[in-house]
Amino acid sequence: MVAVYTCGALLSVTAAYVVAGLAAFTEIGSFVVLSAIPAAADAAASPWSWVTRFSGQFFLALLLYGTAALLGRSATMRRRYTEIVELRAAEVAGNLRARTDAALAEERTRMARELHDVAAHHLTALIVQATVVERMLDRDPDAARRAAAAIRTEGKSALGNLRSVVGTLRESQPIEPGGAAVPGLQGISELVAGHPNSRNRPELIVSGEAGDLSAAAELTLYRVTQEALSNARDHAPGAPVTIRIDHRTEGSVLEVRNGPPAAGPAPADRHHRGFGLIGMRERAGLIGAALDAGPTPDGGWSVKLTVPRQSGRLS
């Protein structure tokens, strides 16, 4: 039985059962030679007695050796199944590591874009404010002094944002709690309040309650507003800008609309601009939002972002 079990564990199914049959045949042959023939030669013994013994021994041998072969095959199948499970577990772990690495690389790419947008926005504002200071230095020293203070504040804000993003890109560890706050809806109000030209400051209209917008959704609303304002400042200087944020039951709708340029579009350095509509659409796609942008009937431009409720929630 041990030999048949070993053959069942090492050989194929057919070979294992052939070995079991040969073992049973050998035992039955031995039984016939050693027991059945002497019993038949005994005249006092009944012919049916040895036939009964022969049949019982035959079925017992088939049962024992067939079971041994079956147990050997079962042990082999269990061992192979365990190897397959371990192999699949290793593949799943490898795929998980690959997805994690890809997610980290994508997140760092997104942070790099954040860095580019932050730098472009702050530097554009600093250039505009420096121009105001230069023009008003002789005519209105007080206004120039206030503009210089605004430049200092803007510079500190830019430095803080750049340190936050660059520090995150340099470190391989995740961002610790208590770092720089992620800009959101409150940041949109600060963008409007900190506009360099107070006489042509964008108009902010907010209706409804924001509700439970996620941080990712608020960040997208802020960044789209920031990029739309930068585009309006570059392509339609002096044009009136209106920012409407409508919080509805099904979601929040942001629309940044500017009128036609007062004196033609200002020349812009396309090599040092933000990601424009492409970056806006990528940000919208990350949280399942929809972005529409295009010219308006009066010759201006409109950017409309629709953020559905419960969007941007990452598990």
C-alpha positions as CSV (number, residue, x, y, z in Angstrom):
1,M,0.0,0.0,0.0
2,V,2.9,2.4,0.8
3,A,4.4,1.6,-2.6
4,V,1.1,2.1,-4.4
5,Y,0.5,5.4,-2.6
6,T,4.0,6.6,-3.6
7,C,3.3,5.7,-7.2
8,G,0.0,7.5,-7.1
9,A,1.7,10.6,-5.8
10,L,4.5,10.6,-8.4
11,L,2.9,9.1,-11.6
12,S,0.0,10.1,-13.7
13,V,-3.6,8.9,-13.0
14,T,-3.5,6.1,-15.5
15,A,-0.1,4.8,-14.5
16,A,-1.1,5.0,-10.8
17,Y,-4.2,2.9,-11.3
18,V,-2.3,0.4,-13.5
19,V,0.2,0.0,-10.6
20,A,-2.8,-0.5,-8.2
21,G,-4.3,-3.1,-10.5
22,L,-0.9,-5.0,-10.8
23,A,-0.6,-4.9,-7.0
24,A,-4.1,-6.3,-6.6
25,F,-3.4,-9.0,-9.3
26,T,-0.2,-10.0,-7.5
27,E,-2.0,-10.4,-4.2
28,I,-4.8,-12.3,-5.7
29,G,-2.3,-14.6,-7.5
30,S,-0.5,-15.2,-4.2
31,F,-3.8,-15.9,-2.5
32,V,-4.8,-18.5,-5.2
33,V,-1.4,-20.3,-5.1
34,L,-1.1,-20.3,-1.3
35,S,-4.8,-20.6,-0.2
36,A,-7.3,-21.4,-2.9
37,I,-5.5,-24.4,-4.6
38,P,-4.8,-26.2,-1.3
39,A,-8.5,-25.6,-0.3
40,A,-9.7,-27.0,-3.6
41,A,-7.5,-30.1,-3.2
42,D,-9.1,-30.8,0.2
43,A,-12.0,-33.1,-0.6
44,A,-13.7,-32.3,2.6
45,A,-14.0,-28.6,1.8
46,S,-17.0,-27.2,-0.1
47,P,-16.2,-25.7,-3.6
48,W,-18.3,-22.6,-2.7
49,S,-16.2,-21.8,0.4
50,W,-13.0,-21.1,-1.4
51,V,-14.9,-19.2,-4.2
52,T,-16.4,-17.0,-1.5
53,R,-13.0,-16.4,0.0
54,F,-11.5,-15.7,-3.4
55,S,-14.1,-13.1,-4.2
56,G,-13.8,-11.3,-0.9
57,Q,-10.1,-11.2,-1.1
58,F,-10.3,-9.9,-4.7
59,F,-12.6,-7.0,-3.8
60,L,-10.6,-6.2,-0.6
61,A,-7.4,-6.0,-2.6
62,L,-9.0,-3.7,-5.2
63,L,-10.4,-1.5,-2.5
64,L,-7.1,-1.2,-0.6
65,Y,-4.8,-0.6,-3.5
66,G,-7.3,1.7,-5.4
67,T,-7.7,3.8,-2.2
68,A,-3.9,4.0,-1.8
69,A,-3.5,5.2,-5.4
70,L,-6.4,7.7,-4.9
71,L,-4.8,9.1,-1.8
72,G,-1.5,9.5,-3.5
73,R,-3.1,11.4,-6.4
74,S,-5.1,13.6,-4.0
75,A,-1.9,14.5,-2.1
76,T,-0.2,15.5,-5.4
77,M,-3.2,17.6,-6.5
78,R,-3.3,19.3,-3.1
79,R,0.4,20.1,-3.3
80,R,0.2,21.5,-6.8
81,Y,-2.9,23.5,-5.9
82,T,-0.9,25.0,-3.0
83,E,2.0,25.9,-5.3
84,I,-0.5,27.6,-7.8
85,V,-2.1,29.5,-4.9
86,E,1.4,30.7,-3.7
87,L,2.4,31.6,-7.2
88,R,-0.8,33.6,-7.8
89,A,-0.3,35.3,-4.4
90,A,3.2,36.3,-5.4
91,E,1.9,37.6,-8.8
92,V,-0.9,39.6,-7.0
93,A,1.7,41.1,-4.6
94,G,3.9,42.0,-7.5
95,N,1.0,43.6,-9.4
96,L,0.1,45.5,-6.3
97,R,3.6,46.9,-5.9
98,A,3.6,47.9,-9.5
99,R,0.3,49.7,-9.2
100,T,1.5,51.4,-6.0
101,D,4.7,52.6,-7.7
102,A,2.6,53.8,-10.7
103,A,0.2,55.6,-8.4
104,L,3.1,57.3,-6.6
105,A,4.7,58.3,-9.9
106,E,1.4,59.7,-11.1
107,E,0.9,61.6,-7.8
108,R,4.4,63.1,-8.0
109,T,3.7,64.1,-11.6
110,R,0.5,65.8,-10.4
111,M,2.5,67.6,-7.7
112,A,4.9,68.8,-10.3
113,R,2.0,70.2,-12.3
114,E,0.8,71.8,-9.0
115,L,4.3,73.4,-8.7
116,H,4.2,74.7,-12.2
117,D,0.8,76.2,-11.8
118,V,1.6,77.7,-8.4
119,A,4.8,79.3,-9.7
120,A,3.1,80.6,-12.9
121,H,0.3,82.2,-11.0
122,H,2.4,83.8,-8.3
123,L,5.0,85.1,-10.6
124,T,2.4,86.6,-13.0
125,A,0.8,88.4,-10.0
126,L,4.2,89.6,-8.8
127,I,5.1,91.0,-12.3
128,V,1.8,92.8,-12.5
129,Q,2.1,94.3,-9.0
130,A,5.7,95.3,-9.7
131,T,4.6,97.1,-12.8
132,V,1.9,98.9,-10.8
133,V,4.6,100.0,-8.2
134,E,6.9,101.2,-11.0
135,R,4.1,103.4,-12.5
136,M,2.8,104.8,-9.3
137,L,6.0,105.4,-7.4
138,D,6.2,109.1,-8.4
139,R,2.5,109.9,-8.7
140,D,1.1,108.1,-5.6
141,P,3.7,107.0,-3.1
142,D,1.1,105.6,-0.7
143,A,-0.5,103.4,-3.3
144,A,3.0,102.3,-4.4
145,R,3.8,101.4,-0.8
146,R,0.6,99.4,-0.5
147,A,1.4,97.6,-3.7
148,A,4.9,96.8,-2.5
149,A,3.4,95.3,0.7
150,A,1.2,93.2,-1.5
151,I,4.2,92.1,-3.4
152,R,5.9,91.0,-0.2
153,T,2.8,89.1,0.9
154,E,2.5,87.5,-2.5
155,G,6.1,86.5,-2.4
156,K,5.8,84.9,1.0
157,S,2.8,83.0,-0.1
158,A,4.6,81.8,-3.3
159,L,7.7,80.8,-1.3
160,G,5.5,78.8,1.2
161,N,3.7,77.0,-1.6
162,L,6.9,76.2,-3.5
163,R,8.6,74.9,-0.4
164,S,5.5,72.7,0.3
165,V,5.4,71.1,-3.1
166,V,9.1,70.8,-3.7
167,G,9.6,69.3,-0.3
168,T,7.0,66.7,-1.0
169,L,8.7,65.9,-4.4
170,R,12.1,65.5,-2.7
171,E,10.9,63.2,0.1
172,S,9.8,59.6,-0.5
173,Q,7.7,59.6,2.7
174,P,4.0,60.7,2.6
175,I,3.0,64.2,3.6
176,E,2.7,64.5,7.3
177,P,-0.4,66.0,8.8
178,G,-0.1,69.7,9.7
179,G,1.7,70.7,6.6
180,A,0.5,73.4,4.2
181,A,-3.2,73.6,3.8
182,V,-4.8,72.5,0.5
183,P,-6.4,75.5,-1.1
184,G,-10.2,75.3,-1.5
185,L,-13.3,77.4,-1.7
186,Q,-11.9,79.9,0.8
187,G,-8.9,80.3,-1.4
188,I,-11.1,81.5,-4.3
189,S,-12.3,84.4,-2.1
190,E,-8.6,85.2,-1.3
191,L,-7.8,85.1,-5.1
192,V,-10.5,87.7,-5.7
193,A,-9.5,89.9,-2.7
194,G,-5.9,89.8,-3.6
195,H,-6.4,90.8,-7.2
196,P,-3.6,93.4,-8.1
197,N,-6.0,95.8,-9.8
198,S,-8.7,96.8,-7.3
199,R,-10.7,98.8,-9.9
200,N,-11.0,95.8,-12.2
201,R,-11.4,93.2,-9.5
202,P,-13.3,90.0,-10.5
203,E,-16.9,89.8,-9.2
204,L,-17.5,86.7,-7.1
205,I,-21.1,85.4,-6.9
206,V,-21.8,82.4,-4.6
207,S,-25.2,80.8,-4.2
208,G,-26.2,77.7,-2.2
209,E,-24.3,75.7,0.4
210,A,-21.2,73.9,-0.4
211,G,-22.2,70.9,1.7
212,D,-19.8,68.0,1.9
213,L,-17.4,68.7,-1.0
214,S,-14.3,66.7,-0.7
215,A,-10.8,68.3,-0.5
216,A,-10.0,67.0,-4.0
217,A,-13.1,68.7,-5.4
218,E,-12.4,72.0,-3.6
219,L,-8.8,71.9,-4.8
220,T,-10.0,71.4,-8.4
221,L,-12.5,74.3,-8.1
222,Y,-9.6,76.5,-6.8
223,R,-7.1,75.5,-9.4
224,V,-9.6,75.9,-12.3
225,T,-10.5,79.4,-11.0
226,Q,-6.8,80.3,-10.6
227,E,-6.0,79.1,-14.2
228,A,-9.0,80.8,-15.7
229,L,-8.1,84.1,-14.0
230,S,-4.6,83.8,-15.2
231,N,-5.8,83.2,-18.8
232,A,-8.2,86.2,-18.6
233,R,-5.4,88.4,-17.3
234,D,-3.1,87.3,-20.2
235,H,-5.6,87.2,-23.1
236,A,-8.1,89.8,-22.1
237,P,-6.4,92.5,-19.9
238,G,-8.8,95.0,-18.5
239,A,-11.9,92.9,-19.3
240,P,-14.5,92.4,-16.6
241,V,-14.4,88.9,-15.0
242,T,-17.3,87.2,-13.2
243,I,-16.9,84.1,-11.1
244,R,-20.1,82.3,-10.3
245,I,-20.3,79.3,-7.9
246,D,-23.7,77.7,-7.7
247,H,-23.9,74.9,-5.1
248,R,-26.8,72.7,-6.1
249,T,-28.3,69.4,-4.8
250,E,-26.7,67.4,-7.5
251,G,-23.4,69.1,-7.5
252,S,-21.5,72.4,-7.7
253,V,-21.1,74.5,-10.9
254,L,-18.2,77.0,-11.3
255,E,-18.2,79.4,-14.2
256,V,-15.5,82.0,-14.9
257,R,-16.5,84.4,-17.6
258,N,-14.6,87.3,-18.9
259,G,-15.6,90.0,-21.5
260,P,-13.7,90.9,-24.6
261,P,-10.2,92.4,-24.2
262,A,-10.2,96.2,-23.8
263,A,-7.1,96.7,-25.9
264,G,-6.4,93.4,-27.6
265,P,-4.8,90.3,-26.1
266,A,-1.5,90.8,-24.3
267,P,1.4,88.8,-25.7
268,A,2.0,85.7,-23.6
269,D,5.1,83.5,-23.3
270,R,3.6,80.1,-24.2
271,H,6.8,78.4,-23.1
272,H,6.3,79.5,-19.5
273,R,2.5,79.3,-19.1
274,G,0.4,76.9,-17.2
275,F,-1.2,73.8,-18.6
276,G,-4.3,75.7,-19.7
277,L,-7.4,73.8,-20.9
278,I,-5.5,70.5,-20.9
279,G,-4.6,70.8,-17.2
280,M,-8.1,71.9,-16.4
281,R,-9.6,68.9,-18.1
282,E,-7.1,66.5,-16.4
283,R,-8.0,67.9,-13.0
284,A,-11.7,67.6,-13.8
285,G,-11.3,64.0,-15.0
286,L,-9.5,63.0,-11.8
287,I,-12.7,63.7,-9.7
288,G,-15.3,62.8,-12.3
289,A,-16.2,66.4,-13.1
290,A,-17.0,67.9,-16.5
291,L,-15.3,71.0,-18.0
292,D,-16.7,73.1,-20.8
293,A,-14.7,76.1,-22.2
294,G,-15.2,78.3,-25.2
295,P,-15.9,81.8,-26.5
296,T,-19.0,83.7,-25.5
297,P,-21.4,85.6,-27.9
298,D,-20.0,89.0,-26.8
299,G,-16.4,88.0,-27.7
300,G,-15.2,86.9,-24.3
301,W,-14.4,83.5,-22.9
302,S,-16.2,81.2,-20.5
303,V,-14.9,78.3,-18.4
304,K,-17.5,76.1,-16.8
305,L,-16.8,73.3,-14.3
306,T,-19.5,70.9,-13.1
307,V,-18.5,68.9,-10.0
308,P,-21.0,66.2,-9.1
309,R,-21.8,65.6,-5.5
310,Q,-19.6,63.1,-3.7
311,S,-16.9,63.5,-6.4
312,G,-13.2,63.3,-5.6
313,R,-13.5,60.9,-2.8
314,L,-10.5,58.6,-2.8
315,S,-10.6,55.3,-1.0
